[in-house]
Amino acid sequence: MRFEAGYEVYFVADCSGGVTPEAHEEGKRRMIQAGAVPMTWMAVMAQLPPPTA
């Protein structure tokens, strides 16, 4: 897994889903338990560089 290779792993929590709300929450819990860091889509957008002219 990428964690073992030394990578920091992030996931977009509000853009991922499951078949049910419970499945969605369980999936997020499993990713967090594995060491992934949840982010919102707005936080991801804030990390993108601005367009250059």
C-alpha positions in Angstrom: 0.0 0.0 0.0 1.1 3.6 -0.6 1.4 4.3 3.2 4.2 1.7 3.5 6.0 3.3 0.6 6.2 6.6 2.5 3.4 8.5 0.7 0.9 10.7 2.4 -2.6 9.6 1.3 -5.5 12.0 1.1 -9.1 11.4 0.0 -11.9 13.7 -0.9 -14.5 12.8 1.8 -17.4 14.8 0.4 -17.0 13.5 -3.1 -16.8 9.8 -2.4 -19.9 7.7 -1.8 -21.4 4.4 -1.0 -24.6 2.6 -1.9 -26.1 3.7 1.5 -25.1 6.5 3.9 -23.9 3.8 6.3 -21.6 2.3 3.6 -20.3 5.8 2.9 -19.4 6.4 6.5 -17.9 2.9 7.0 -15.7 3.5 3.9 -14.5 6.8 5.3 -13.8 5.2 8.7 -11.7 2.4 7.1 -9.7 4.9 5.1 -9.0 7.0 8.1 -8.1 3.9 10.2 -5.6 3.0 7.5 -4.0 6.4 7.8 -5.6 8.4 5.0 -6.4 12.0 5.6 -9.9 13.3 4.7 -10.2 16.6 2.8 -13.1 18.5 1.4 -13.4 19.3 -2.3 -12.8 23.0 -1.4 -9.6 22.1 0.4 -8.4 20.3 -2.7 -9.3 23.2 -5.0 -7.4 25.6 -2.6 -4.3 23.4 -3.1 -4.3 23.8 -6.9 -2.0 26.4 -8.4 -3.6 29.5 -10.0 -3.7 29.6 -13.8 -0.8 31.6 -15.3 -1.3 34.0 -18.1 
